[in-house]
Amino acid sequence: MVNPNQLRKDLNFFGEFGTRGLGYHVKDLLSDIRRVLGLNKEWRIAVIGIGDLGSSLLAYNDFLRQNYKIVAAFDVDPLKVIGRVSEKLGQPVEVLHTNRIKEVAKERKIEIGLITTPSSEAQNVADMLVEAGVRGILNFAPTQITVPEGYVLKDIFFTTVLDNLAYLLSNS
């Protein structure tokens, strides 16, 4: 349960919401929270590495509901670089060769890159995304990568999440 006083303090951290003594209009508050979180606009995404994980991300239909639009996919495998992905996989998207990342990222105004490549290729892909001006990178490859200042990198290490889950189960 959320303490109302704590909620007001938390919201106050981001600015003035609601009307003193009257509370919040839920519709307006939801809109304000989406704005604060950056979810009030469409985010253009590329998936790099169309193996099992990359294909699964392409098939994830809830991206669109959250204003995330996959506008390109990249791979080096000629059998995967096929032009368009079937509608059955979710958002129809072109799968292009990774050597086109810079050109396509600028053309399609890609803002976030999802790296699902083998570890050995992840840093190279991150460097291509940086060179293309893609400022947000979500790294699913099981390796550490680095990006210059001014770029935002988030690593998703499944084993770390599993370790956390195992810890919570062991201590509950």
N, C-alpha and C positions, 0 to 999 in steps of 0.2 A: 504494500500500500504506500502511496506517495503522500507525504506530508504537504498540505496546501501552502504552508509558509515556505517550505524549502522550494517548492515549485515556483512560487512567486520570486524568490531570490534568484533561482537559476535563470528564469526568464529575464529578470532585470539585468542580468549580466550582458544580455544581447540588446538591450534597449527598452523603451517603454512599450508595454503591451496592455491592452484592455483599458478600462476606465476605473479610476480609484473609487472604491465603495460599491461598484456595480459588477466588477468581474470582467470576464472575457466573452466576446462573441466567438463561438467555437469556429465558425467558418473563417473569420478574419485571423484568429490565432493560428489555425492550421496553415493558412496562406503565409503568415509571418514566419512560422517555424520552417516551412519549405524554403522560403527566401534565405533565412539565416543558414540553413544547411546546404544551400546551393542547389536545391532540388526543384527550383521553379523554372528551370530552363532545360532544354534538351542537351545532353552530353553526347558527343560524337566519338565513337569507340572503334578501335581496330583490334582484332585478335591475331596474334602472330604465333604460328605453330598450330596446324590443323590436324593434330593427332587425336587421341581419345578425349583428352580434356578440352582442347580447343573446339572440337566438334560438339562436345556437350555444352560448352558456353554458347555456341552459335544456336543450339537448340533450345536454350533457356528462354521461354516466352515472357517471363516477368520483367525482363530488361525494359521492354517498351512501356510497361505500366509505371515504371519508376523514372521515365524520361531518359533512359540510356538507349541509344540507337547505334547498333553495330553497322558501320558504313563500309567496312572493308575487312578482309581477312588475307593473311599472307602465309606462304609456306615455300620451301625450296623443292619439295617433292613434285616432279612433273605430273604425277598421277593425281595430285591434289590441286594443282594449279589448273583449274578447269573452267574458270570464268564465273559461273553462278552456282550457288548452292541451292538445293531443292527447297521449296516452301515448307516441306515436311520438317525441316530442321529448324524452323522458327523464322527469323527474319531472313528474307532472301538477300544474299550478299555475295559479291564477287570474291573469289579466291585468286589472288595474284602472287607473283613471285616476289620474294622479299627484297629483291634489288629495286623494286618500285616503291618502297616505303616512303622515301623522301618526296617523290613527285606526287603520289596519291594522298599523302597526309596533308600536304599544302592545298591540293585541289579540293579535297573533301572536308577540310577544316577539322581534322581529327585532333581531339583534345586529350584522349586517354588511350594508352596502349596496354593490352593485356598480353603478357609474355607467357606462353605455354610451351616453350621450346625445351629441348634437352638442355641440361646445365651447361654443356660446352658451348652452346650458342647464345645463351641468355645475355651476356655482357655485350656481345657484338650487336644483338638486336636492340638493346637499350641504347647503345651508342648511335645506331641508325635513327631511333625515335627522337633522341636528343637533337641530332643534326637536322631532323625534319621539323623541330620546334614543338613536338608533342610533350607537353609539360607534366602530364600525369601518367605514371607507370605503375601497373599492378603486376608484380612478378610472382608467378606460380612456379617457376623453375626452382628446383631444390638447391639453389646456390645463392650466395651473396653477390649482388651487383651494386655498382655505384653510379650516381648521376651527379652532375655539377649543381652548385648552389642555384636556387631559382626553379628547380625541378622537384616534383614531389614523387617519391618512391614508396610504395608499400609492398612488403614481402608477405606472401601467404605460404607458410610452411605447415603442411597438413600434420606432420608429426608433432609439431609444437602444440597445435590445437588438440590433437589426440592425447598428448602428455597432460595437458591441462584437464581434459575430460577425465582421464584416468585418475588424476589427483583428486578431483572433485568427487568422483565415485568412491575412492578409497577413504575419503574423510567425511562421508555423509552418513 
